[in-house]
Each structure stands twice: as C-alpha cells, then as structure tokens.
Amino acid sequence: MTYAIENAGALLTPALAIYPEIVDRNIAATVRLLGGDVNRWRPHLKTAKLGFIMHRLAEIGVVNAKCSTTVELAAACDAE
C-alpha cells in the first residue's frame, strides 16, 4: 500500500507521518495477541511517547507502562 502526503515538498524535515488507521490496527493486533487482556500489556513509552499514540493506548484501557525518563512519564500522565 502506498501513502501519499499532499504538499510533501512544503514540510519541514525531519518530519514524522503517522497514519491513525495503521496505529489502531497495530494496537488491535497486539491486544489480540494478549488474548484481549490489555492489563497484560506494558508498552515501553520510549516507543510510544507521542501524545497521539499514548492517547490511543489510554482509550483502549492500557494503564500500565514502562518508562525511563521523566519526559516519558510526563507524556503518559498527559495522555489520560
């Protein structure tokens, strides 16, 4: 599948493109692997410290996580 970004030439770089449908699909796949029990999932916030991702995880009920820095902790606290 190819994803096009309109006006890509006007973006400041480096840039990060996040596709919500792919994020949601990956979260759903992980929850399926956990037998539907989100309490078994403790994502490491280094890989999910973007507020958008943290909010998605909080929406499905993920309340346990691992973090290494206060910045990661602050992102988790803001995601409620």
DSSP file (Angstrom, degrees, kcal/mol; ACC not computed):
  #  RESIDUE AA STRUCTURE BP1 BP2  ACC     N-H-->O    O-->H-N    N-H-->O    O-->H-N    TCO  KAPPA ALPHA  PHI   PSI    X-CA   Y-CA   Z-CA
    1    1 A M              0   0    0      0, 0.0     2,-0.4     0, 0.0     0, 0.0   0.000 360.0 360.0 360.0 139.6    0.0    0.0    0.0
    2    2 A T        -     0   0    0      2,-0.0     2,-0.5     0, 0.0     0, 0.0  -0.898 360.0-157.7-111.7 137.6    1.3    3.5   -0.8
    3    3 A Y        -     0   0    0     -2,-0.4     2,-0.4     2,-0.0    16,-0.0  -0.964   7.5-157.2-116.7 126.3    0.6    6.5    1.2
    4    4 A A        -     0   0    0     -2,-0.5     2,-0.6     4,-0.0    -2,-0.0  -0.806   3.7-151.5-102.8 142.7    0.8   10.0   -0.4
    5    5 A I    >   -     0   0    0     -2,-0.4     3,-1.1    12,-0.0     2,-0.1  -0.961  20.4-128.9-113.8 119.8    1.4   13.2    1.6
    6    6 A E  T 3  S+     0   0    0     -2,-0.6     4,-0.0     1,-0.3     0, 0.0  -0.410  90.1   6.2 -66.4 141.7   -0.1   16.3    0.0
    7    7 A N  T >  S+     0   0    0      1,-0.1     3,-1.9    -2,-0.1     4,-0.4   0.837  76.6 162.1  55.1  38.4    2.4   19.1   -0.3
    8    8 A A  G X   +     0   0    0     -3,-1.1     3,-1.3     1,-0.3    -2,-0.1   0.825  68.8  62.8 -57.6 -32.0    5.3   16.9    0.9
    9    9 A G  G 3  S+     0   0    0      1,-0.3    -1,-0.3     3,-0.0    -2,-0.1   0.712  98.7  55.7 -66.1 -20.0    7.8   19.4   -0.5
   10   10 A A  G <  S+     0   0    0     -3,-1.9    -1,-0.3     2,-0.1    -2,-0.2   0.516  85.1 107.4 -90.7  -5.7    6.5   22.1    1.9
   11   11 A L  S <  S-     0   0    0     -3,-1.3     2,-0.3    -4,-0.4     4,-0.1  -0.452  72.1-122.8 -74.5 143.7    7.1   20.0    5.0
   12   12 A L        -     0   0    0     -2,-0.1    -1,-0.1     2,-0.1    -2,-0.1  -0.639  47.0 -94.6 -77.3 143.5    9.9   20.9    7.3
   13   13 A T  S    S+     0   0    0     -2,-0.3     2,-0.1     2,-0.1     3,-0.0  -0.874 100.5  43.1-116.6 151.3   12.3   18.0    7.8
   14   14 A P  S    S+     0   0    0      0, 0.0     2,-0.3     0, 0.0    -2,-0.1   0.520  82.4 170.1 -73.7 151.8   12.8   15.8    9.5
   15   15 A A        -     0   0    0     -2,-0.1     2,-0.5    -4,-0.1    -2,-0.1  -0.904  26.5-142.4-128.4 156.4    9.1   15.0    9.7
   16   16 A L        -     0   0    0     -2,-0.3     2,-0.5     2,-0.0    -3,-0.0  -0.983   9.2-156.2-123.0 125.3    7.1   12.1   11.0
   17   17 A A        -     0   0    0     -2,-0.5     2,-0.5     2,-0.0    -2,-0.0  -0.893   9.7-170.2-102.5 126.4    4.0   10.8    9.3
   18   18 A I        -     0   0    0     -2,-0.5     3,-0.1     4,-0.0    -2,-0.0  -0.972   9.5-158.3-118.4 127.2    1.5    8.9   11.5
   19   19 A Y    >>  -     0   0    0     -2,-0.5     4,-2.2     1,-0.2     3,-1.1  -0.894   5.9-156.9-106.0 105.5   -1.4    7.0    9.9
   20   20 A P  H 3> S+     0   0    0      0, 0.0     4,-2.8     0, 0.0     5,-0.2   0.830  90.8  55.9 -52.9 -38.2   -4.1    6.6   12.6
   21   21 A E  H 3> S+     0   0    0      1,-0.2     4,-1.8     2,-0.2     5,-0.1   0.858 109.6  46.4 -66.3 -32.7   -5.6    3.6   10.9
   22   22 A I  H <> S+     0   0    0     -3,-1.1     4,-2.5     2,-0.2    -1,-0.2   0.901 111.8  50.8 -74.1 -40.7   -2.3    1.7   10.9
   23   23 A V  H  X S+     0   0    0     -4,-2.2     4,-2.5     2,-0.2    -2,-0.2   0.948 112.6  46.6 -58.4 -49.0   -1.7    2.7   14.6
   24   24 A D  H  X S+     0   0    0     -4,-2.8     4,-2.5     1,-0.2    -1,-0.2   0.885 111.7  51.2 -62.6 -39.0   -5.2    1.4   15.5
   25   25 A R  H  X S+     0   0    0     -4,-1.8     4,-2.1    -5,-0.2    -1,-0.2   0.905 111.3  47.7 -65.2 -41.0   -4.6   -1.8   13.5
   26   26 A N  H  X S+     0   0    0     -4,-2.5     4,-2.1     2,-0.2    -2,-0.2   0.890 112.0  49.5 -67.7 -39.6   -1.3   -2.5   15.3
   27   27 A I  H  X S+     0   0    0     -4,-2.5     4,-2.4     2,-0.2    -2,-0.2   0.935 111.5  49.2 -63.1 -45.6   -2.8   -1.8   18.7
   28   28 A A  H  X S+     0   0    0     -4,-2.5     4,-2.3     1,-0.2    -2,-0.2   0.886 109.4  52.2 -61.6 -39.3   -5.7   -4.2   17.9
   29   29 A A  H  X S+     0   0    0     -4,-2.1     4,-2.1     2,-0.2    -1,-0.2   0.903 110.0  48.7 -64.2 -40.8   -3.3   -6.9   16.8
   30   30 A T  H  X S+     0   0    0     -4,-2.1     4,-1.3     2,-0.2    -2,-0.2   0.920 110.2  50.6 -65.0 -43.4   -1.3   -6.6   20.0
   31   31 A V  H  <>S+     0   0    0     -4,-2.4     5,-2.9     1,-0.2     6,-0.3   0.896 109.0  52.3 -62.4 -39.4   -4.4   -6.8   22.1
   32   32 A R  H ><5S+     0   0    0     -4,-2.3     3,-1.9     1,-0.2    -1,-0.2   0.922 106.8  52.6 -61.0 -43.2   -5.5   -9.9   20.2
   33   33 A L  H 3<5S+     0   0    0     -4,-2.1    -1,-0.2     1,-0.3    -2,-0.2   0.772 106.3  55.0 -62.9 -25.2   -2.1  -11.5   20.9
   34   34 A L  T ><5S-     0   0    0     -4,-1.3     3,-1.3    -3,-0.3    -1,-0.3   0.236 122.0-107.8 -90.8  13.1   -2.7  -10.8   24.6
   35   35 A G  T < 5 -     0   0    0     -3,-1.9    -3,-0.2     1,-0.3    -2,-0.1   0.754  69.6 -62.6  67.6  24.0   -6.0  -12.6   24.5
   36   36 A G  T 3 <S+     0   0    0     -5,-2.9     2,-1.0     1,-0.2    -1,-0.3   0.464 106.1 126.0  82.7   0.7   -7.9   -9.4   24.7
   37   37 A D    X   -     0   0    0     -3,-1.3     3,-1.9    -6,-0.3     4,-0.2  -0.776  35.9-177.1 -98.8  95.7   -6.4   -8.6   28.1
   38   38 A V  G >  S+     0   0    0     -2,-1.0     3,-1.5     1,-0.3    26,-0.2   0.704  77.3  74.3 -65.7 -17.8   -4.9   -5.1   27.9
   39   39 A N  G 3  S+     0   0    0      1,-0.3    -1,-0.3    23,-0.1    -2,-0.0   0.678  88.7  60.5 -68.6 -15.0   -3.7   -5.4   31.5
   40   40 A R  G <  S+     0   0    0     -3,-1.9     2,-0.5    -6,-0.1    -1,-0.3   0.589  89.5  89.4 -82.7 -11.1   -1.0   -7.8   30.2
   41   41 A W    <   +     0   0    0     -3,-1.5    23,-0.4    -4,-0.2    22,-0.2  -0.772  44.1 170.8 -96.9 126.1    0.4   -5.1   28.1
   42   42 A R        -     0   0    0     -2,-0.5    23,-0.2    21,-0.1    -3,-0.1  -0.712  20.1-162.5-128.4  79.8    3.1   -2.8   29.4
   43   43 A P        -     0   0    0      0, 0.0    23,-2.3     0, 0.0     2,-0.6  -0.297  22.9-117.5 -64.4 146.4    4.4   -0.8   26.4
   44   44 A H  B >   -a   66   0A   0     21,-0.2     3,-1.6     1,-0.1     4,-0.4  -0.756  19.5-142.8 -83.5 124.9    7.7    0.9   26.8
   45   45 A L  G >> S+     0   0    0     21,-3.2     3,-0.7    -2,-0.6     4,-0.6   0.663  91.7  76.5 -69.5 -15.8    7.0    4.6   26.4
   46   46 A K  G 34 S+     0   0    0     20,-0.3     3,-0.3     1,-0.3    -1,-0.3   0.869 103.6  40.2 -59.5 -33.0   10.2    5.3   24.5
   47   47 A T  G <4 S+     0   0    0     -3,-1.6    -1,-0.3     1,-0.2    -2,-0.2   0.527 127.4  33.4 -91.3  -5.9    8.4    3.8   21.6
   48   48 A A  T <4 S+     0   0    0     -3,-0.7     6,-0.2    -4,-0.4    -2,-0.2   0.061  73.9 122.5-136.5  27.5    5.1    5.4   22.3
   49   49 A K     <  +     0   0    0     -4,-0.6     2,-0.2    -3,-0.3    -3,-0.1   0.550  42.5 107.8 -78.3  -4.5    5.8    8.8   23.8
   50   50 A L  S  > S-     0   0    0      1,-0.1     4,-2.7    -5,-0.1     3,-0.3  -0.542  75.6-129.9 -68.5 135.2    3.9   10.8   21.2
   51   51 A G  H  > S+     0   0    0     -2,-0.2     4,-2.7     1,-0.2     5,-0.2   0.861 106.4  57.6 -54.7 -38.6    0.8   12.1   22.8
   52   52 A F  H  > S+     0   0    0      2,-0.2     4,-1.8     1,-0.2    -1,-0.2   0.926 111.2  41.3 -58.4 -46.8   -1.3   10.8   19.9
   53   53 A I  H  > S+     0   0    0     -3,-0.3     4,-2.4     2,-0.2    -2,-0.2   0.922 113.8  52.3 -69.2 -44.3   -0.1    7.2   20.5
   54   54 A M  H  X S+     0   0    0     -4,-2.7     4,-2.5    -6,-0.2    -2,-0.2   0.903 109.1  50.6 -58.8 -41.4   -0.4    7.5   24.3
   55   55 A H  H  X S+     0   0    0     -4,-2.7     4,-2.4    -5,-0.2    -1,-0.2   0.908 108.6  51.9 -64.1 -41.2   -4.0    8.7   24.0
   56   56 A R  H  X S+     0   0    0     -4,-1.8     4,-1.2    -5,-0.2    -2,-0.2   0.919 111.2  47.4 -60.9 -43.5   -4.8    5.8   21.7
   57   57 A L  H  <>S+     0   0    0     -4,-2.4     5,-2.2     1,-0.2     3,-0.4   0.918 112.0  49.6 -64.3 -43.3   -3.4    3.3   24.2
   58   58 A A  H ><5S+     0   0    0     -4,-2.5     3,-1.2     1,-0.2    -1,-0.2   0.874 104.0  60.9 -63.2 -37.0   -5.2    5.0   27.1
   59   59 A E  H 3<5S+     0   0    0     -4,-2.4    -1,-0.2     1,-0.3    -2,-0.2   0.842 105.4  46.7 -59.7 -34.8   -8.5    4.9   25.1
   60   60 A I  T 3<5S-     0   0    0     -4,-1.2    -1,-0.3    -3,-0.4    -2,-0.2   0.479 127.7 -96.4 -90.2  -0.6   -8.4    1.1   24.9
   61   61 A G  T < 5 +     0   0    0     -3,-1.2     2,-0.5    -4,-0.4    -3,-0.2   0.562  66.7 153.9 104.5   8.6   -7.6    0.8   28.6
   62   62 A V      < +     0   0    0     -5,-2.2    -1,-0.3     1,-0.2   -23,-0.1  -0.609   4.2 156.7 -71.1 119.9   -3.8    0.4   28.8
   63   63 A V        +     0   0    0     -2,-0.5     2,-0.4   -22,-0.2    -1,-0.2   0.461  49.9  74.0-122.0  -8.7   -2.9    1.7   32.3
   64   64 A N        +     0   0    0    -23,-0.4     2,-0.3   -26,-0.2    -1,-0.0  -0.895  56.6 149.9-109.9 138.7    0.5    0.0   32.9
   65   65 A A        -     0   0    0     -2,-0.4     2,-0.4   -23,-0.2   -21,-0.2  -0.969  38.4-121.6-156.4 167.8    3.6    1.1   31.1
   66   66 A K  B     +a   44   0A   0    -23,-2.3   -21,-3.2    -2,-0.3     2,-0.3  -0.942  30.1 175.8-115.3 139.3    7.4    1.3   31.4
   67   67 A C        -     0   0    0     -2,-0.4     3,-0.1   -23,-0.2    -2,-0.0  -0.986  23.5-167.3-142.3 155.7    9.3    4.5   31.2
   68   68 A S  S    S+     0   0    0     -2,-0.3     2,-0.3     1,-0.1    -1,-0.1   0.620  72.2  41.9-113.2 -21.6   12.9    5.5   31.6
   69   69 A T  S  > S-     0   0    0      1,-0.1     4,-1.8     0, 0.0     5,-0.1  -0.837  77.4-117.3-128.4 164.1   12.8    9.3   31.8
   70   70 A T  H  > S+     0   0    0     -2,-0.3     4,-2.7     1,-0.2     5,-0.2   0.801 115.0  60.0 -68.9 -28.0   10.6   12.0   33.3
   71   71 A V  H  > S+     0   0    0      2,-0.2     4,-2.1     1,-0.2    -1,-0.2   0.918 106.0  47.0 -64.6 -42.7    9.7   13.2   29.8
   72   72 A E  H  > S+     0   0    0      2,-0.2     4,-1.9     1,-0.2    -2,-0.2   0.901 112.4  50.1 -64.8 -40.6    8.2    9.8   29.1
   73   73 A L  H  X S+     0   0    0     -4,-1.8     4,-2.5     1,-0.2    -2,-0.2   0.917 109.3  51.2 -63.1 -43.6    6.4    9.8   32.4
   74   74 A A  H  X S+     0   0    0     -4,-2.7     4,-1.9     1,-0.2    -1,-0.2   0.886 107.9  52.6 -62.0 -38.9    5.0   13.3   31.7
   75   75 A A  H  X S+     0   0    0     -4,-2.1     4,-0.6     2,-0.2    -1,-0.2   0.901 110.4  48.5 -63.1 -40.1    3.7   12.1   28.3
   76   76 A A  H >< S+     0   0    0     -4,-1.9     3,-1.0     1,-0.2     4,-0.3   0.922 110.4  50.4 -65.4 -44.3    1.9    9.2   29.9
   77   77 A C  H >< S+     0   0    0     -4,-2.5     3,-0.7     1,-0.3    -1,-0.2   0.838 110.5  50.0 -64.6 -32.3    0.4   11.5   32.6
   78   78 A D  H 3< S+     0   0    0     -4,-1.9    -1,-0.3     1,-0.2    -2,-0.2   0.610  96.3  73.5 -79.4 -11.8   -0.9   13.9   29.9
   79   79 A A  T <<        0   0    0     -3,-1.0    -1,-0.2    -4,-0.6    -2,-0.2   0.550 360.0 360.0 -83.3  -7.4   -2.5   11.1   27.8
   80   80 A E    <         0   0    0     -3,-0.7    -1,-0.2    -4,-0.3    -2,-0.1   0.520 360.0 360.0 -50.2 360.0   -5.4   10.4   30.1
